Amino acid sequence: MIEQADPAEQAADQQAVQQQTPERDLALDMVRRGLIGGPVLVGVCTGIWGWDGLWSSGYALGLILVNFWLAASLITWSLRISATLLMAAVLGGYFIRLGILTGAYFLVRNIAWFDALPFVITLVAAHIVLLVWETRYVSMSLAYPGLKPQGVRS
Amino acid sequence: MLALISTILAQLTGDGEAGLKAIGGGLGFGLAAIGPGLGIGILVGNAITAMARQPESAAMARTTMFLGIAFTEAIALIGFVVFILLAP
């Protein structure tokens, strides 16, 4: 026999889900790591492609960080409303963010300082390196629902 | 069909190779976006199921879901890179 859930308990669970923002914490942590580690990648691109490499690589790094932050904000915002909206927001957001990336590329593709190679290298490398870096950190603190609270040792 | 589009593009651009590159880039980007779209749908669907079954573990499910979405998106990014590199 299936037990009926207590409405008060359900409401408390719902409130707890709405109050937590683990994905936004993760995204902000990734932005922080991107601002720390990103200049290394931008520096390498500058060394190889000069000033064009610097601007193109910096532009790509900025796009990736905005992309992470936007994805997390969409999830947090939609989960405060409903789980159905989460599905729509994540899938719709995926296509919108791809559109923004494509639009951002078309915006600068004919400008003199833009170089496609450092742009794409930074785009893929920054995305994957930041994700692996964050996943490694989260995996080490899986007892917590996202980032480990500061000051806690495990 | 592809030959027709290629011919039209070749006439518009005056360069057959550029037309084929444009088609290849567009197809590559489009095809590379299908897989992650399916993956994200499955991922979010299962995360919602997990949150509904165990609301006390919702934060854990959301953390894993966010990282999963970002990893899945990397495949679409690679398609985007191919599109940029092939764009005339």
gemmi code that builds the backbone of each chain (N, CA, C; Angstrom):
import gemmi

chains = {
    "A": [
        ("MET", (0.844, -1.199, 0.000), (0.000, 0.000, 0.000), (0.885, 1.259, 0.000)),
        ("ILE", (0.517, 2.208, -0.854), (1.323, 3.428, -0.951), (0.816, 4.460, 0.054)),
        ("GLU", (1.744, 4.986, 0.837), (1.361, 5.992, 1.833), (1.197, 7.364, 1.169)),
        ("GLN", (0.181, 8.088, 1.601), (-0.021, 9.450, 1.093), (0.964, 10.390, 1.794)),
        ("ALA", (1.625, 11.243, 1.013), (2.578, 12.178, 1.620), (1.829, 13.270, 2.381)),
        ("ASP", (2.411, 13.677, 3.467), (1.830, 14.745, 4.277), (1.961, 16.078, 3.511)),
        ("PRO", (0.847, 16.814, 3.301), (0.928, 18.071, 2.530), (1.900, 19.083, 3.135)),
        ("ALA", (1.945, 19.128, 4.475), (2.853, 20.075, 5.135), (4.309, 19.709, 4.850)),
        ("GLU", (4.557, 18.389, 4.851), (5.910, 17.890, 4.577), (6.293, 18.199, 3.120)),
        ("GLN", (5.297, 17.991, 2.233), (5.533, 18.271, 0.804), (5.876, 19.750, 0.591)),
        ("ALA", (5.122, 20.614, 1.281), (5.348, 22.058, 1.142), (6.728, 22.436, 1.662)),
        ("ALA", (7.145, 21.789, 2.766), (8.472, 22.076, 3.331), (9.570, 21.632, 2.370)),
        ("ASP", (9.359, 20.439, 1.743), (10.335, 19.937, 0.757), (10.453, 20.895, -0.417)),
        ("GLN", (9.275, 21.341, -0.883), (9.234, 22.263, -2.030), (9.981, 23.557, -1.716)),
        ("GLN", (9.758, 24.041, -0.482), (10.409, 25.283, -0.067), (11.926, 25.099, 0.012)),
        ("ALA", (12.326, 23.908, 0.516), (13.769, 23.637, 0.631), (14.422, 23.609, -0.745)),
        ("VAL", (13.735, 22.986, -1.727), (14.267, 22.926, -3.100), (14.407, 24.330, -3.675)),
        ("GLN", (13.398, 25.180, -3.387), (13.419, 26.533, -3.952), (14.488, 27.424, -3.323)),
        ("GLN", (14.802, 27.169, -2.057), (15.766, 28.047, -1.369), (17.214, 27.739, -1.738)),
        ("GLN", (17.490, 26.459, -2.108), (18.878, 26.115, -2.431), (19.225, 26.585, -3.844)),
        ("THR", (20.481, 26.987, -4.034), (20.923, 27.387, -5.373), (22.296, 26.774, -5.668)),
        ("PRO", (22.397, 25.426, -5.657), (23.714, 24.810, -5.852), (24.325, 25.096, -7.218)),
        ("GLU", (23.485, 25.146, -8.283), (24.047, 25.364, -9.626), (24.595, 26.784, -9.782)),
        ("ARG", (23.942, 27.741, -9.109), (24.447, 29.115, -9.185), (25.779, 29.229, -8.421)),
        ("ASP", (25.859, 28.523, -7.288), (27.124, 28.507, -6.531), (28.243, 27.906, -7.379)),
        ("LEU", (27.889, 26.789, -8.074), (28.875, 26.132, -8.941), (29.326, 27.070, -10.056)),
        ("ALA", (28.343, 27.740, -10.687), (28.680, 28.631, -11.815), (29.562, 29.786, -11.353)),
        ("LEU", (29.245, 30.354, -10.190), (30.056, 31.455, -9.684), (31.466, 30.983, -9.345)),
        ("ASP", (31.548, 29.748, -8.824), (32.863, 29.181, -8.530), (33.654, 28.951, -9.830)),
        ("MET", (32.927, 28.525, -10.888), (33.594, 28.314, -12.181), (34.054, 29.642, -12.780)),
        ("VAL", (33.247, 30.687, -12.606), (33.653, 32.012, -13.095), (34.917, 32.456, -12.357)),
        ("ARG", (34.940, 32.215, -11.043), (36.116, 32.590, -10.237), (37.352, 31.819, -10.722)),
        ("ARG", (37.173, 30.516, -10.956), (38.302, 29.713, -11.454), (38.714, 30.161, -12.858)),
        ("GLY", (37.716, 30.532, -13.666), (38.004, 31.003, -15.021), (38.813, 32.283, -15.008)),
        ("LEU", (38.503, 33.159, -14.033), (39.243, 34.419, -13.945), (40.660, 34.190, -13.411)),
        ("ILE", (40.835, 33.078, -12.673), (42.180, 32.751, -12.168), (43.001, 32.029, -13.246)),
        ("GLY", (42.400, 30.976, -13.844), (43.139, 30.139, -14.812), (43.077, 30.649, -16.242)),
        ("GLY", (42.020, 31.415, -16.570), (41.822, 31.902, -17.938), (42.985, 32.711, -18.496)),
        ("PRO", (43.538, 33.631, -17.695), (44.651, 34.434, -18.220), (45.831, 33.603, -18.729)),
        ("VAL", (46.003, 32.385, -18.200), (47.088, 31.518, -18.698), (46.824, 31.169, -20.163)),
        ("LEU", (45.573, 30.746, -20.428), (45.175, 30.381, -21.796), (45.252, 31.596, -22.723)),
        ("VAL", (44.770, 32.729, -22.236), (44.807, 33.964, -23.027), (46.265, 34.360, -23.292)),
        ("GLY", (47.115, 34.171, -22.277), (48.543, 34.482, -22.434), (49.206, 33.617, -23.495)),
        ("VAL", (48.864, 32.325, -23.503), (49.421, 31.410, -24.512), (48.983, 31.864, -25.909)),
        ("CYS", (47.689, 32.183, -26.049), (47.172, 32.642, -27.350), (47.832, 33.958, -27.762)),
        ("THR", (48.083, 34.836, -26.791), (48.754, 36.107, -27.096), (50.171, 35.841, -27.586)),
        ("GLY", (50.848, 34.891, -26.929), (52.212, 34.544, -27.330), (52.282, 34.020, -28.753)),
        ("ILE", (51.269, 33.276, -29.171), (51.287, 32.664, -30.513), (50.731, 33.625, -31.576)),
        ("TRP", (49.581, 34.270, -31.269), (48.908, 35.075, -32.297), (49.012, 36.590, -32.077)),
        ("GLY", (49.696, 36.997, -31.036), (49.856, 38.434, -30.795), (48.599, 39.077, -30.232)),
        ("TRP", (48.429, 40.386, -30.539), (47.283, 41.123, -29.990), (45.948, 40.555, -30.455)),
        ("ASP", (45.894, 40.081, -31.714), (44.654, 39.474, -32.224), (44.268, 38.270, -31.375)),
        ("GLY", (45.300, 37.487, -31.007), (45.072, 36.312, -30.155), (44.555, 36.713, -28.790)),
        ("LEU", (45.089, 37.804, -28.259), (44.659, 38.285, -26.937), (43.172, 38.643, -26.950)),
        ("TRP", (42.767, 39.462, -27.928), (41.367, 39.898, -27.978), (40.427, 38.735, -28.275)),
        ("SER", (40.803, 37.891, -29.249), (39.933, 36.773, -29.643), (39.784, 35.776, -28.496)),
        ("SER", (40.910, 35.470, -27.844), (40.891, 34.508, -26.756), (40.127, 35.058, -25.547)),
        ("GLY", (40.353, 36.322, -25.240), (39.630, 36.954, -24.129), (38.133, 36.999, -24.384)),
        ("TYR", (37.770, 37.264, -25.635), (36.356, 37.299, -26.016), (35.714, 35.918, -25.816)),
        ("ALA", (36.429, 34.861, -26.242), (35.919, 33.491, -26.095), (35.786, 33.118, -24.617)),
        ("LEU", (36.767, 33.501, -23.822), (36.719, 33.197, -22.381), (35.511, 33.880, -21.735)),
        ("GLY", (35.288, 35.132, -22.099), (34.132, 35.859, -21.583), (32.824, 35.179, -21.968)),
        ("LEU", (32.740, 34.714, -23.217), (31.520, 34.039, -23.681), (31.254, 32.774, -22.879)),
        ("ILE", (32.317, 32.003, -22.619), (32.163, 30.743, -21.885), (31.691, 31.017, -20.452)),
        ("LEU", (32.271, 32.011, -19.805), (31.882, 32.322, -18.425), (30.436, 32.816, -18.366)),
        ("VAL", (30.052, 33.660, -19.320), (28.662, 34.143, -19.371), (27.715, 32.974, -19.640)),
        ("ASN", (28.152, 32.041, -20.506), (27.346, 30.873, -20.837), (27.057, 30.023, -19.594)),
        ("PHE", (28.075, 29.779, -18.776), (27.894, 29.004, -17.542), (26.938, 29.720, -16.591)),
        ("TRP", (27.181, 31.021, -16.422), (26.374, 31.785, -15.481), (24.908, 31.830, -15.934)),
        ("LEU", (24.712, 31.976, -17.249), (23.355, 32.036, -17.803), (22.629, 30.700, -17.609)),
        ("ALA", (23.344, 29.586, -17.864), (22.751, 28.254, -17.707), (22.307, 28.046, -16.261)),
        ("ALA", (23.170, 28.408, -15.310), (22.849, 28.214, -13.895), (21.684, 29.109, -13.469)),
        ("SER", (21.691, 30.351, -13.927), (20.623, 31.284, -13.543), (19.276, 30.814, -14.066)),
        ("LEU", (19.280, 30.260, -15.289), (18.027, 29.759, -15.859), (17.466, 28.604, -15.026)),
        ("ILE", (18.351, 27.691, -14.589), (17.907, 26.549, -13.786), (17.348, 27.036, -12.442)),
        ("THR", (18.082, 27.935, -11.794), (17.650, 28.437, -10.482), (16.301, 29.146, -10.595)),
        ("TRP", (16.197, 30.011, -11.609), (14.948, 30.773, -11.796), (13.764, 29.843, -12.077)),
        ("SER", (13.958, 28.857, -12.981), (12.832, 28.000, -13.367), (12.423, 27.061, -12.235)),
        ("LEU", (13.392, 26.594, -11.430), (13.044, 25.672, -10.340), (12.261, 26.372, -9.235)),
        ("ARG", (12.404, 27.699, -9.152), (11.622, 28.431, -8.149), (10.150, 28.448, -8.544)),
        ("ILE", (9.878, 28.217, -9.829), (8.491, 28.256, -10.305), (7.912, 26.851, -10.371)),
        ("SER", (8.519, 25.971, -11.197), (8.031, 24.580, -11.236), (9.025, 23.685, -11.969)),
        ("ALA", (8.864, 22.379, -11.760), (9.742, 21.404, -12.418), (9.454, 21.344, -13.915)),
        ("THR", (8.205, 21.613, -14.287), (7.842, 21.603, -15.717), (8.582, 22.723, -16.447)),
        ("LEU", (8.623, 23.879, -15.787), (9.315, 25.016, -16.397), (10.818, 24.741, -16.486)),
        ("LEU", (11.326, 23.944, -15.535), (12.762, 23.600, -15.577), (13.099, 22.910, -16.893)),
        ("MET", (12.250, 21.934, -17.267), (12.469, 21.181, -18.513), (12.486, 22.147, -19.709)),
        ("ALA", (11.478, 23.032, -19.738), (11.373, 23.986, -20.852), (12.548, 24.961, -20.842)),
        ("ALA", (12.911, 25.431, -19.647), (13.973, 26.436, -19.549), (15.329, 25.845, -19.926)),
        ("VAL", (15.585, 24.595, -19.512), (16.891, 23.994, -19.822), (17.016, 23.728, -21.317)),
        ("LEU", (15.964, 23.127, -21.907), (16.045, 22.818, -23.346), (15.983, 24.083, -24.198)),
        ("GLY", (15.082, 24.993, -23.826), (14.999, 26.266, -24.559), (16.276, 27.066, -24.371)),
        ("GLY", (16.774, 27.065, -23.130), (17.998, 27.802, -22.826), (19.188, 27.281, -23.599)),
        ("TYR", (19.218, 25.964, -23.804), (20.307, 25.346, -24.576), (20.347, 25.921, -25.989)),
        ("PHE", (19.193, 25.980, -26.636), (19.163, 26.500, -28.005), (19.398, 28.013, -28.025)),
        ("ILE", (18.874, 28.708, -27.018), (19.087, 30.164, -26.966), (20.572, 30.465, -26.768)),
        ("ARG", (21.227, 29.695, -25.869), (22.648, 29.947, -25.609), (23.510, 29.608, -26.828)),
        ("LEU", (23.121, 28.536, -27.552), (23.844, 28.229, -28.798), (23.660, 29.376, -29.793)),
        ("GLY", (22.439, 29.917, -29.824), (22.153, 31.053, -30.705), (22.973, 32.280, -30.317)),
        ("ILE", (23.098, 32.509, -29.008), (23.883, 33.661, -28.538), (25.348, 33.495, -28.947)),
        ("LEU", (25.874, 32.266, -28.791), (27.269, 32.008, -29.190), (27.464, 32.264, -30.681)),
        ("THR", (26.505, 31.753, -31.477), (26.604, 31.944, -32.926), (26.506, 33.433, -33.273)),
        ("GLY", (25.567, 34.130, -32.643), (25.412, 35.566, -32.877), (26.664, 36.340, -32.474)),
        ("ALA", (27.254, 35.944, -31.343), (28.469, 36.624, -30.864), (29.616, 36.428, -31.850)),
        ("TYR", (29.649, 35.237, -32.479), (30.695, 34.980, -33.491), (30.458, 35.842, -34.730)),
        ("PHE", (29.203, 35.880, -35.212), (28.911, 36.653, -36.423), (29.109, 38.160, -36.195)),
        ("LEU", (28.967, 38.576, -34.944), (29.138, 39.987, -34.605), (30.576, 40.458, -34.828)),
        ("VAL", (31.524, 39.553, -34.596), (32.934, 39.988, -34.647), (33.747, 39.360, -35.789)),
        ("ARG", (33.142, 38.451, -36.554), (33.927, 37.668, -37.515), (34.643, 38.522, -38.570)),
        ("ASN", (34.072, 39.679, -38.904), (34.715, 40.513, -39.935), (35.522, 41.677, -39.364)),
        ("ILE", (35.636, 41.716, -38.041), (36.408, 42.797, -37.416), (37.896, 42.450, -37.498)),
        ("ALA", (38.718, 43.476, -37.656), (40.150, 43.264, -37.943), (40.866, 42.436, -36.872)),
        ("TRP", (40.552, 42.668, -35.590), (41.302, 41.973, -34.538), (40.879, 40.531, -34.322)),
        ("PHE", (39.806, 40.098, -34.975), (39.297, 38.745, -34.704), (40.066, 37.685, -35.475)),
        ("ASP", (40.522, 36.659, -34.729), (41.206, 35.515, -35.330), (40.464, 34.253, -34.879)),
        ("ALA", (39.997, 33.462, -35.848), (39.126, 32.324, -35.512), (39.831, 31.242, -34.688)),
        ("LEU", (41.102, 30.993, -34.974), (41.787, 29.866, -34.322), (41.937, 30.037, -32.802)),
        ("PRO", (42.493, 31.160, -32.317), (42.556, 31.317, -30.850), (41.173, 31.364, -30.210)),
        ("PHE", (40.194, 31.877, -30.976), (38.819, 31.950, -30.469), (38.268, 30.539, -30.201)),
        ("VAL", (38.375, 29.648, -31.191), (37.797, 28.303, -31.014), (38.604, 27.466, -30.018)),
        ("ILE", (39.926, 27.638, -30.038), (40.759, 26.869, -29.088), (40.390, 27.256, -27.650)),
        ("THR", (40.265, 28.551, -27.398), (39.903, 29.006, -26.046), (38.496, 28.559, -25.687)),
        ("LEU", (37.587, 28.628, -26.660), (36.188, 28.253, -26.419), (36.093, 26.812, -25.898)),
        ("VAL", (36.715, 25.895, -26.608), (36.624, 24.471, -26.234), (37.488, 24.176, -25.000)),
        ("ALA", (38.725, 24.683, -25.007), (39.638, 24.371, -23.893), (39.111, 24.930, -22.576)),
        ("ALA", (38.652, 26.186, -22.579), (38.162, 26.798, -21.339), (36.940, 26.047, -20.821)),
        ("HIS", (36.026, 25.686, -21.725), (34.811, 24.981, -21.324), (35.156, 23.647, -20.658)),
        ("ILE", (36.004, 22.858, -21.320), (36.306, 21.517, -20.813), (37.185, 21.576, -19.561)),
        ("VAL", (38.210, 22.425, -19.584), (39.117, 22.506, -18.425), (38.365, 22.982, -17.179)),
        ("LEU", (37.532, 24.017, -17.339), (36.778, 24.525, -16.181), (35.819, 23.471, -15.633)),
        ("LEU", (35.194, 22.717, -16.548), (34.259, 21.676, -16.112), (34.972, 20.565, -15.364)),
        ("VAL", (36.091, 20.103, -15.918), (36.834, 19.022, -15.276), (37.347, 19.481, -13.913)),
        ("TRP", (37.836, 20.713, -13.872), (38.354, 21.297, -12.633), (37.249, 21.333, -11.562)),
        ("GLU", (36.067, 21.795, -11.967), (34.946, 21.910, -11.031), (34.434, 20.528, -10.615)),
        ("THR", (34.353, 19.615, -11.590), (33.855, 18.267, -11.282), (34.788, 17.570, -10.295)),
        ("ARG", (36.067, 17.779, -10.493), (37.052, 17.177, -9.591), (36.839, 17.706, -8.173)),
        ("TYR", (36.593, 18.989, -8.076), (36.387, 19.602, -6.759), (35.087, 19.095, -6.119)),
        ("VAL", (34.017, 19.032, -6.923), (32.720, 18.585, -6.403), (32.779, 17.108, -6.013)),
        ("SER", (33.488, 16.302, -6.813), (33.589, 14.862, -6.530), (34.273, 14.607, -5.198)),
        ("MET", (35.178, 15.509, -4.843), (35.896, 15.313, -3.571), (35.033, 15.698, -2.380)),
        ("SER", (33.922, 16.382, -2.628), (33.086, 16.818, -1.509), (31.627, 16.437, -1.766)),
        ("LEU", (31.420, 15.185, -2.230), (30.063, 14.758, -2.606), (29.121, 14.642, -1.412)),
        ("ALA", (29.675, 14.693, -0.198), (28.808, 14.630, 0.975), (27.976, 15.909, 1.078)),
        ("TYR", (28.404, 16.953, 0.332), (27.687, 18.227, 0.383), (26.882, 18.392, -0.901)),
        ("PRO", (25.787, 19.121, -0.847), (24.959, 19.271, -2.055), (25.507, 20.325, -2.999)),
        ("GLY", (26.694, 20.166, -3.455), (27.300, 21.142, -4.353), (28.684, 21.471, -3.858)),
        ("LEU", (28.896, 22.729, -3.545), (30.215, 23.132, -3.065), (30.331, 22.869, -1.576)),
        ("LYS", (31.524, 22.468, -1.158), (31.757, 22.226, 0.258), (31.722, 23.568, 0.994)),
        ("PRO", (30.982, 23.624, 2.117), (30.976, 24.896, 2.853), (32.375, 25.282, 3.294)),
        ("GLN", (32.652, 26.571, 3.280), (34.002, 27.020, 3.643), (34.270, 26.753, 5.115)),
        ("GLY", (35.490, 26.358, 5.408), (35.880, 26.122, 6.793), (35.643, 24.701, 7.253)),
        ("VAL", (35.081, 23.844, 6.365), (34.836, 22.446, 6.741), (35.938, 21.583, 6.158)),
        ("ARG", (36.546, 20.742, 6.963), (37.602, 19.848, 6.488), (37.047, 18.441, 6.375)),
        ("SER", (37.460, 17.706, 5.315), (37.017, 16.309, 5.206), (38.174, 15.432, 4.772)),
    ],
    "B": [
        ("MET", (19.446, 16.763, -53.521), (19.089, 17.970, -52.761), (20.345, 18.786, -52.397)),
        ("LEU", (21.329, 18.048, -51.856), (22.584, 18.711, -51.489), (23.260, 19.316, -52.710)),
        ("ALA", (23.188, 18.552, -53.824), (23.806, 19.035, -55.053), (23.120, 20.321, -55.515)),
        ("LEU", (21.784, 20.345, -55.349), (21.006, 21.521, -55.752), (21.403, 22.740, -54.905)),
        ("ILE", (21.443, 22.523, -53.573), (21.820, 23.628, -52.671), (23.233, 24.099, -52.992)),
        ("SER", (24.089, 23.105, -53.248), (25.481, 23.433, -53.558), (25.572, 24.281, -54.817)),
        ("THR", (24.775, 23.903, -55.833), (24.787, 24.651, -57.091), (24.299, 26.080, -56.883)),
        ("ILE", (23.202, 26.196, -56.079), (22.649, 27.536, -55.818), (23.683, 28.395, -55.096)),
        ("LEU", (24.290, 27.794, -54.056), (25.296, 28.546, -53.295), (26.496, 28.912, -54.162)),
        ("ALA", (26.881, 27.959, -55.019), (28.021, 28.217, -55.894), (27.735, 29.393, -56.823)),
        ("GLN", (26.451, 29.459, -57.304), (26.088, 30.566, -58.184), (26.050, 31.889, -57.425)),
        ("LEU", (25.554, 31.799, -56.169), (25.457, 33.025, -55.371), (26.841, 33.550, -54.989)),
        ("THR", (27.705, 32.618, -54.608), (29.017, 33.049, -54.126), (30.048, 33.072, -55.247)),
        ("GLY", (29.734, 32.391, -56.318), (30.678, 32.315, -57.429), (31.832, 31.375, -57.132)),
        ("ASP", (31.658, 30.557, -56.078), (32.727, 29.659, -55.679), (32.111, 28.357, -55.150)),
        ("GLY", (32.274, 27.287, -55.901), (31.670, 26.005, -55.528), (32.198, 25.457, -54.217)),
        ("GLU", (33.485, 25.613, -54.014), (34.099, 25.073, -52.796), (33.568, 25.782, -51.543)),
        ("ALA", (33.420, 27.106, -51.663), (32.894, 27.874, -50.524), (31.467, 27.442, -50.204)),
        ("GLY", (30.682, 27.165, -51.258), (29.302, 26.714, -51.057), (29.252, 25.393, -50.325)),
        ("LEU", (30.110, 24.460, -50.748), (30.148, 23.144, -50.103), (30.610, 23.258, -48.649)),
        ("LYS", (31.564, 24.157, -48.407), (32.040, 24.364, -47.028), (30.919, 24.915, -46.151)),
        ("ALA", (30.144, 25.839, -46.724), (29.026, 26.420, -45.960), (28.005, 25.342, -45.606)),
        ("ILE", (27.713, 24.456, -46.586), (26.753, 23.370, -46.327), (27.314, 22.415, -45.264)),
        ("GLY", (28.585, 22.072, -45.429), (29.227, 21.139, -44.470), (29.221, 21.707, -43.056)),
        ("GLY", (29.573, 22.991, -42.944), (29.595, 23.624, -41.622), (28.219, 23.663, -40.991)),
        ("GLY", (27.231, 24.056, -41.784), (25.850, 24.135, -41.282), (25.329, 22.776, -40.870)),
        ("LEU", (25.587, 21.763, -41.722), (25.141, 20.394, -41.401), (25.833, 19.881, -40.142)),
        ("GLY", (27.126, 20.148, -40.057), (27.899, 19.684, -38.897), (27.380, 20.292, -37.613)),
        ("PHE", (27.117, 21.586, -37.628), (26.612, 22.280, -36.442), (25.230, 21.739, -36.061)),
        ("GLY", (24.383, 21.595, -37.083), (23.016, 21.104, -36.824), (23.008, 19.695, -36.272)),
        ("LEU", (23.795, 18.818, -36.893), (23.837, 17.425, -36.435), (24.451, 17.317, -35.046)),
        ("ALA", (25.474, 18.142, -34.795), (26.133, 18.100, -33.484), (25.227, 18.638, -32.379)),
        ("ALA", (24.209, 19.407, -32.745), (23.300, 19.953, -31.729), (22.184, 18.969, -31.370)),
        ("ILE", (21.929, 17.978, -32.257), (20.831, 17.023, -32.005), (21.147, 16.123, -30.802)),
        ("GLY", (22.352, 15.556, -30.804), (22.756, 14.622, -29.735), (22.674, 15.258, -28.355)),
        ("PRO", (23.330, 16.412, -28.144), (23.237, 17.058, -26.837), (21.800, 17.427, -26.458)),
        ("GLY", (20.973, 17.779, -27.454), (19.561, 18.089, -27.170), (18.863, 16.891, -26.564)),
        ("LEU", (19.081, 15.712, -27.183), (18.494, 14.471, -26.646), (19.059, 14.169, -25.264)),
        ("GLY", (20.377, 14.312, -25.151), (21.056, 14.011, -23.877), (20.550, 14.888, -22.746)),
        ("ILE", (20.400, 16.177, -23.024), (19.938, 17.100, -21.984), (18.497, 16.774, -21.591)),
        ("GLY", (17.681, 16.404, -22.571), (16.296, 16.020, -22.277), (16.235, 14.833, -21.330)),
        ("ILE", (17.027, 13.799, -21.625), (17.058, 12.601, -20.767), (17.574, 12.967, -19.377)),
        ("LEU", (18.646, 13.757, -19.370), (19.307, 14.137, -18.111), (18.359, 14.915, -17.181)),
        ("VAL", (17.708, 15.915, -17.743), (16.828, 16.747, -16.915), (15.596, 15.949, -16.481)),
        ("GLY", (15.084, 15.109, -17.380), (13.934, 14.270, -17.026), (14.240, 13.389, -15.829)),
        ("ASN", (15.408, 12.756, -15.861), (15.795, 11.875, -14.755), (16.096, 12.660, -13.479)),
        ("ALA", (16.645, 13.863, -13.635), (16.922, 14.693, -12.448), (15.611, 15.105, -11.781)),
        ("ILE", (14.592, 15.419, -12.585), (13.280, 15.784, -12.020), (12.677, 14.584, -11.283)),
        ("THR", (12.819, 13.379, -11.889), (12.329, 12.171, -11.218), (13.032, 11.992, -9.872)),
        ("ALA", (14.355, 12.169, -9.870), (15.130, 12.011, -8.637), (14.688, 13.022, -7.581)),
        ("MET", (14.459, 14.285, -8.009), (14.049, 15.323, -7.052), (12.653, 15.048, -6.504)),
        ("ALA", (11.769, 14.476, -7.357), (10.414, 14.169, -6.898), (10.413, 12.989, -5.924)),
        ("ARG", (11.287, 12.008, -6.180), (11.346, 10.833, -5.306), (12.012, 11.151, -3.978)),
        ("GLN", (13.100, 11.906, -4.044), (13.850, 12.213, -2.826), (14.139, 13.715, -2.741)),
        ("PRO", (13.168, 14.490, -2.277), (13.370, 15.948, -2.221), (14.543, 16.334, -1.327)),
        ("GLU", (14.860, 15.491, -0.343), (15.978, 15.828, 0.558), (17.324, 15.767, -0.173)),
        ("SER", (17.365, 15.041, -1.321), (18.604, 14.953, -2.110), (18.565, 15.853, -3.341)),
        ("ALA", (17.620, 16.801, -3.347), (17.426, 17.631, -4.538), (18.680, 18.419, -4.904)),
        ("ALA", (19.369, 18.940, -3.887), (20.555, 19.755, -4.171), (21.641, 18.925, -4.854)),
        ("MET", (21.779, 17.682, -4.406), (22.764, 16.771, -5.014), (22.387, 16.496, -6.479)),
        ("ALA", (21.075, 16.239, -6.702), (20.599, 15.971, -8.073), (20.832, 17.188, -8.960)),
        ("ARG", (20.608, 18.384, -8.407), (20.775, 19.611, -9.193), (22.243, 19.847, -9.537)),
        ("THR", (23.125, 19.561, -8.586), (24.562, 19.723, -8.837), (25.001, 18.809, -9.973)),
        ("THR", (24.614, 17.548, -9.863), (24.989, 16.562, -10.886), (24.358, 16.928, -12.227)),
        ("MET", (23.103, 17.402, -12.182), (22.405, 17.775, -13.417), (23.121, 18.935, -14.122)),
        ("PHE", (23.505, 19.943, -13.348), (24.161, 21.112, -13.949), (25.482, 20.727, -14.615)),
        ("LEU", (26.267, 19.905, -13.901), (27.552, 19.480, -14.480), (27.322, 18.599, -15.713)),
        ("GLY", (26.302, 17.745, -15.638), (25.968, 16.876, -16.780), (25.567, 17.686, -17.997)),
        ("ILE", (24.748, 18.710, -17.767), (24.310, 19.572, -18.875), (25.528, 20.232, -19.528)),
        ("ALA", (26.432, 20.746, -18.673), (27.609, 21.450, -19.208), (28.508, 20.490, -19.991)),
        ("PHE", (28.668, 19.256, -19.497), (29.495, 18.288, -20.233), (28.843, 17.928, -21.569)),
        ("THR", (27.528, 17.760, -21.551), (26.816, 17.409, -22.791), (26.942, 18.541, -23.815)),
        ("GLU", (26.913, 19.766, -23.315), (27.006, 20.928, -24.210), (28.353, 21.023, -24.910)),
        ("ALA", (29.373, 20.409, -24.306), (30.706, 20.458, -24.919), (30.679, 19.847, -26.322)),
        ("ILE", (29.816, 18.845, -26.516), (29.721, 18.200, -27.837), (29.158, 19.199, -28.858)),
        ("ALA", (28.137, 19.950, -28.433), (27.569, 20.963, -29.326), (28.603, 22.047, -29.629)),
        ("LEU", (29.442, 22.357, -28.633), (30.489, 23.367, -28.848), (31.484, 22.906, -29.913)),
        ("ILE", (31.773, 21.610, -29.912), (32.712, 21.082, -30.912), (32.096, 21.220, -32.315)),
        ("GLY", (30.783, 20.988, -32.420), (30.082, 21.203, -33.687), (30.156, 22.665, -34.108)),
        ("PHE", (30.043, 23.556, -33.134), (30.126, 24.994, -33.394), (31.517, 25.376, -33.911)),
        ("VAL", (32.524, 24.732, -33.323), (33.908, 24.987, -33.746), (34.109, 24.539, -35.199)),
        ("VAL", (33.557, 23.371, -35.537), (33.668, 22.875, -36.922), (32.996, 23.863, -37.869)),
        ("PHE", (31.837, 24.382, -37.446), (31.101, 25.358, -38.256), (31.946, 26.614, -38.492)),
        ("ILE", (32.603, 27.091, -37.426), (33.428, 28.308, -37.560), (34.608, 28.047, -38.493)),
        ("LEU", (35.242, 26.880, -38.315), (36.435, 26.590, -39.118), (36.098, 26.367, -40.581)),
        ("LEU", (34.865, 25.878, -40.852), (34.483, 25.637, -42.253), (33.793, 26.842, -42.885)),
        ("ALA", (33.367, 27.793, -42.054), (32.621, 28.947, -42.592), (33.479, 29.719, -43.589)),
        ("PRO", (32.911, 30.006, -44.780), (33.707, 30.719, -45.791), (33.922, 32.186, -45.417)),
    ],
}
model = gemmi.Model(1)
for chain_id, residues in chains.items():
    chain = gemmi.Chain(chain_id)
    for i, (resn, *xyz) in enumerate(residues, 1):
        res = gemmi.Residue()
        res.name, res.seqid = resn, gemmi.SeqId(i, " ")
        for name, pos in zip(("N", "CA", "C"), xyz):
            atom = gemmi.Atom()
            atom.name, atom.element = name, gemmi.Element(name[0])
            atom.pos, atom.b_iso = gemmi.Position(*pos), 0.0
            res.add_atom(atom)
        chain.add_residue(res)
    model.add_chain(chain)
structure = gemmi.Structure()
structure.add_model(model)
structure.setup_entities()
